[in-house]
């Protein structure tokens, strides 16, 4: 009887010891378990950025570790990158150069699109041409793309900035400012372009007249890139898969994109070119000077137009290592 009792006590003690061992091991594993970092990518609404949202809709990446942050303007995206509240963002190349001037160390890891008519200067029907903008109210975002488009349009019309009444408005205000009569013309882009065309506005100037000058890129803060190798690879893989899906299943892709683009998504893509993987490698590879050359030419233009105060170091801007087949593969 005593033997049985002693055996039970021994078994009970062994079980308690094993249970304690399991709990200790689980606690130790929990303490040392690696938590995957979250990569936050900020964008404003623009068709060229929509592939990231299409990829999310199609489940091409893990949205627990990749988080798309929607903002109302590129100015907000720039500010978030400047403050370090996000790791990555979608911007135009000139906006990227402006951040470099402010000592924000960025890497371009993806060429998302090249504007070819999607950025426009639009006006009321009674304004027949660029020269007719004299003394008119022109709405424009206080950002690099708006400044470059307006500057080029005014130059084409033989006007100076002092010849028009500039009204600063953010992109989310573009349509309302025109429709309410607050402005006579507006420097804008898709999806507002399509909306205002239906409202009777017409295009005076577009980005086909400044070829290759408005390029949208995905940038990442250099100090954050190394901590997000897996997420960046997954994000870029998803982008190129979404491009293929858009090509092969345009109608379903358009339905998925319609809520954000607020209209005919396919129509809005007509004014932009979406570079494929091969083109991205040509832009970003270390043995290619393509992006470097474009960035230097753009920086010189921005300095001449007083959009930059000094030259910027763009030699190490391009980074192709996160593209599919790159060194992080």
C-alpha positions as MATLAB code, in Angstrom:
seq = 'XXXXXXXXXXXXXXXXXXXXXXXXXXXXXXXXXXXXXXXXXXXXXXXXXXXXXXXXXXXXXXXXXXXXXXXXXXXXXXXXXXXXXXXXXXXXXXXXXXXXXXXXXXXXXXXXXXXXXXXXXXXXXXXXXXXXXXXXXXXXXXXXXXXXXXXXXXXXXXXXXXXXXXXXXXXXXXXXXXXXXXXXXXXXXXXXXXXXXXXXXXXXXXXXXXXXXXXXXXXXXXXXXXXXXXXXXXXXXXXXXXXXXXXXXXXXXXXXXXXXXXXXXXXXXXXXXXXXXXXXXXXXXXXXXXXXXXXXXXXXXXXXXXXXXXXXXXXXXXXXXXXXXXXXX';
ca = [
       0.000    0.000    0.000;
       2.846    2.343    0.976;
       4.696    1.346   -2.174;
       1.719    2.249   -4.346;
       1.340    5.591   -2.568;
       5.031    6.350   -2.942;
       4.901    5.451   -6.619;
       1.975    7.793   -7.140;
       3.783   10.602   -5.333;
       6.874   10.033   -7.442;
       4.792    9.968  -10.635;
       3.021   13.162   -9.551;
       6.340   14.890   -8.859;
       7.717   13.748  -12.207;
       4.640   15.072  -13.986;
       4.926   18.395  -12.188;
       8.608   18.572  -13.113;
       7.837   17.798  -16.772;
       5.030   20.344  -16.820;
       7.351   22.956  -15.359;
       9.957   22.089  -17.965;
       7.420   22.520  -20.778;
       6.230   25.866  -19.387;
       9.801   27.084  -18.986;
      10.669   26.042  -22.525;
       7.570   27.757  -23.916;
       8.398   30.918  -21.982;
      11.976   30.842  -23.246;
      10.818   30.362  -26.839;
       8.328   33.214  -26.445;
      11.028   35.514  -25.100;
      13.370   34.808  -27.990;
      10.733   34.462  -30.705;
      11.430   36.816  -33.612;
       8.571   39.127  -34.386;
       8.435   39.998  -38.072;
       8.729   43.754  -38.604;
       5.913   45.599  -40.350;
       6.762   47.424  -43.564;
       4.546   50.499  -43.928;
       4.171   51.939  -47.443;
       2.338   55.241  -47.854;
       0.582   56.308  -51.057;
      -1.883   58.868  -52.268;
      -4.502   57.898  -54.861;
      -2.894   57.497  -58.317;
      -3.429   54.708  -60.896;
       0.278   53.895  -61.046;
       0.274   52.937  -57.352;
      -2.845   50.826  -57.619;
      -0.968   47.598  -58.406;
       0.070   47.454  -54.747;
      -3.582   47.479  -53.687;
      -4.520   45.031  -56.432;
      -1.808   42.671  -55.178;
      -3.222   42.948  -51.658;
      -6.731   42.237  -52.955;
      -5.445   39.126  -54.735;
      -3.540   37.878  -51.678;
      -0.113   38.162  -53.299;
       1.564   39.229  -50.077;
       1.049   38.888  -46.349;
      -0.768   42.016  -45.224;
       0.120   41.272  -41.603;
       3.733   42.289  -42.288;
       3.082   44.655  -45.220;
       0.777   47.567  -44.512;
      -0.423   50.045  -47.135;
      -1.081   53.484  -45.643;
      -3.491   55.664  -47.638;
      -2.854   59.403  -47.589;
      -4.618   62.284  -49.323;
      -1.575   63.852  -50.990;
       2.023   63.221  -51.983;
       2.991   66.056  -49.623;
       1.743   63.949  -46.716;
       3.713   60.951  -47.983;
       6.867   63.079  -48.193;
       6.326   64.408  -44.673;
       5.823   60.897  -43.273;
       9.072   59.736  -44.903;
      10.855   62.831  -43.603;
       9.611   62.140  -40.065;
      10.334   58.408  -40.220;
       6.744   57.457  -39.353;
       6.745   55.109  -42.378;
       9.488   53.002  -43.910;
       8.565   53.343  -47.589;
       6.382   55.389  -49.888;
       5.341   56.053  -53.463;
       6.496   59.400  -54.860;
       7.508   61.040  -58.074;
      11.214   61.201  -58.777;
      11.336   64.983  -58.290;
       9.663   64.634  -54.874;
      12.314   62.048  -54.045;
      15.059   64.534  -55.008;
      13.454   67.149  -52.764;
      13.683   64.740  -49.832;
      17.315   63.972  -50.638;
      17.979   67.705  -50.402;
      16.487   67.552  -46.889;
      18.980   64.784  -45.999;
      16.402   61.986  -46.056;
      18.464   59.011  -47.239;
      16.285   57.073  -49.709;
      16.660   54.186  -52.130;
      14.509   53.720  -55.234;
      13.645   50.017  -55.334;
      10.953   50.085  -58.028;
       9.952   52.225  -61.011;
       6.183   52.113  -60.729;
       5.069   54.169  -63.730;
       5.986   56.889  -66.180;
       3.355   59.534  -66.811;
       2.439   59.921  -70.466;
      -0.620   62.162  -70.464;
      -2.125   61.379  -67.054;
      -0.759   64.583  -65.469;
      -2.543   67.606  -66.915;
      -3.375   71.287  -66.782;
      -7.150   71.544  -67.269;
      -9.341   74.612  -67.750;
     -12.898   75.767  -68.279;
     -14.268   75.648  -71.837;
     -13.935   79.427  -72.283;
     -10.155   79.289  -71.786;
      -8.984   78.410  -75.284;
      -5.248   78.005  -74.725;
      -2.322   78.448  -72.366;
      -1.983   82.155  -73.155;
      -5.556   82.619  -71.964;
      -4.488   81.620  -68.440;
      -3.206   85.156  -67.900;
      -4.866   86.657  -64.775;
      -6.803   83.413  -64.223;
      -6.977   81.438  -60.961;
      -4.925   78.244  -61.305;
      -5.236   75.578  -58.618;
      -2.114   73.536  -57.930;
      -0.721   71.402  -55.120;
       2.251   72.917  -53.345;
       4.492   70.016  -54.373;
       7.153   69.298  -56.937;
       4.992   67.645  -59.617;
       2.478   70.451  -59.595;
       5.250   73.017  -59.783;
       7.006   71.244  -62.660;
       3.792   70.835  -64.658;
       2.694   74.436  -64.091;
       6.156   75.785  -64.840;
       6.367   73.830  -68.107;
       2.834   74.856  -69.128;
       3.446   78.527  -68.426;
       6.706   78.415  -70.348;
       4.913   76.793  -73.297;
       2.324   79.589  -73.164;
       4.896   82.363  -72.900;
       3.787   83.245  -69.373;
       5.460   83.771  -66.015;
       4.208   82.626  -62.616;
       3.344   86.255  -61.831;
       0.954   86.292  -64.803;
      -1.503   83.893  -63.109;
      -3.183   83.785  -59.713;
      -1.921   80.603  -58.080;
      -4.360   78.952  -55.664;
      -2.706   76.266  -53.469;
      -4.986   73.231  -53.144;
      -4.343   69.622  -52.163;
      -5.227   66.782  -54.580;
      -8.318   65.792  -52.618;
      -9.622   69.346  -53.231;
      -8.903   69.511  -56.985;
     -12.302   68.381  -58.265;
     -14.310   70.358  -55.712;
     -12.296   73.532  -56.345;
     -13.017   73.353  -60.073;
     -16.669   72.312  -59.759;
     -17.420   75.024  -57.177;
     -15.843   77.746  -59.306;
     -12.990   78.415  -56.890;
     -10.455   78.071  -59.732;
     -10.509   78.604  -63.493;
      -7.895   75.967  -64.189;
      -6.215   73.219  -62.229;
      -2.981   71.233  -62.387;
      -4.131   67.709  -61.622;
      -3.918   64.035  -62.537;
      -5.938   60.839  -62.644;
      -8.519   60.045  -61.380;
      -9.523   63.747  -61.210;
      -8.630   64.193  -64.897;
     -11.352   61.758  -66.006;
     -13.864   63.265  -63.583;
     -13.319   66.824  -64.820;
     -13.406   65.807  -68.480;
     -16.941   64.560  -67.854;
     -17.734   67.885  -66.167;
     -16.747   69.808  -69.307;
     -13.156   70.783  -68.545;
     -10.568   70.386  -71.291;
      -6.837   69.681  -71.292;
      -4.497   72.569  -72.108;
      -1.229   70.769  -71.376;
      -0.234   67.248  -70.396;
       2.794   65.169  -69.459;
       3.359   63.940  -73.034;
       4.857   67.406  -73.564;
       7.454   66.779  -70.830;
       8.407   63.172  -71.705;
      10.179   61.146  -69.039;
      10.062   63.979  -66.518;
       7.308   62.618  -64.269;
       8.331   59.187  -63.019;
       6.705   57.497  -60.046;
       8.917   55.375  -57.841;
       8.743   53.249  -54.718;
      11.307   54.491  -52.221;
      12.449   53.067  -48.903;
      14.391   54.820  -46.173;
      17.947   53.467  -46.438;
      18.231   52.825  -42.698;
      15.052   50.710  -42.766;
      15.728   48.691  -45.913;
      18.016   46.083  -44.326;
      15.406   45.269  -41.679;
      12.711   44.649  -44.285;
      14.400   42.523  -46.934;
      11.731   39.805  -46.893;
       8.845   42.279  -46.929;
      10.327   44.333  -49.766;
      10.894   41.202  -51.839;
       7.346   40.034  -51.187;
       5.902   43.471  -51.995;
       7.761   43.716  -55.318;
       6.881   40.144  -56.257;
       3.241   41.018  -55.630;
       3.500   44.160  -57.762;
       4.755   42.254  -60.824;
       2.172   39.499  -60.327;
      -0.505   42.208  -60.172;
       0.809   43.680  -63.448;
       0.361   40.273  -65.085;
      -3.114   39.937  -63.603;
      -4.054   43.395  -64.908;
      -2.829   42.383  -68.358;
      -4.579   38.988  -68.436;
      -7.733   39.787  -66.436;
      -8.380   43.495  -67.062;
     -12.101   43.492  -66.285;
     -11.801   41.783  -62.912;
      -8.768   43.907  -62.060;
     -10.751   47.033  -62.953;
     -13.586   45.987  -60.621;
     -11.127   45.504  -57.770;
      -9.529   48.907  -58.377;
     -12.706   50.895  -59.088;
     -13.598   51.786  -55.451;
     -10.289   53.586  -54.856;
      -9.964   55.128  -58.315;
     -13.594   56.251  -58.306;
     -14.335   55.554  -61.951;
     -13.229   53.615  -65.000;
      -9.889   52.224  -63.827;
      -8.761   51.012  -67.252;
      -9.420   54.425  -68.784;
      -7.195   56.017  -66.161;
      -4.293   53.735  -67.037;
      -4.297   55.049  -70.616;
      -2.059   57.983  -69.688;
       0.695   56.065  -67.916;
       3.273   53.438  -68.800;
       3.868   50.620  -66.290;
       7.452   49.307  -66.638;
       7.838   45.539  -66.434;
      10.593   43.656  -64.616;
      13.051   43.937  -67.521;
      12.564   47.692  -67.748;
      12.992   48.024  -63.993;
      16.296   46.201  -64.166;
      17.381   48.538  -66.965;
      16.506   51.529  -64.797;
      17.904   50.328  -61.474;
      20.772   47.884  -62.032;
      24.222   48.907  -60.836;
      25.683   48.703  -64.342;
      22.957   51.003  -65.732;
      23.176   54.779  -65.570;
      19.578   55.297  -66.687;
      17.954   56.423  -63.434;
      21.104   58.246  -62.357;
      21.153   60.183  -65.640;
      17.445   61.083  -65.441;
      17.797   62.136  -61.797;
      20.748   64.404  -62.560;
      18.961   66.056  -65.499;
      15.827   66.532  -63.420;
      17.806   67.958  -60.506;
      19.476   70.484  -62.818;
      16.069   71.526  -64.157;
      14.687   71.874  -60.631;
      17.653   74.019  -59.584;
      17.145   76.284  -62.599;
      13.453   76.606  -61.715;
      14.314   77.153  -58.021;
      12.525   73.935  -57.023;
      15.809   72.766  -55.472;
      18.219   75.046  -53.646;
      21.337   72.950  -54.215;
      22.600   69.838  -56.054;
      21.677   66.488  -54.511;
      23.650   63.248  -54.350;
      21.664   60.785  -56.461;
      24.504   58.416  -57.403;
      23.435   55.718  -54.922;
      19.693   56.268  -55.341;
      18.883   53.172  -57.453;
      18.784   49.742  -55.803;
      17.760   46.728  -57.904;
      18.577   44.125  -55.256;
      14.951   43.711  -54.126;
      13.619   43.007  -57.599;
      12.777   39.368  -58.395;
      16.081   37.745  -59.324;
      18.065   40.375  -57.399;
      20.814   39.637  -54.910;
      18.245   39.219  -52.117;
      16.508   36.435  -54.058;
];
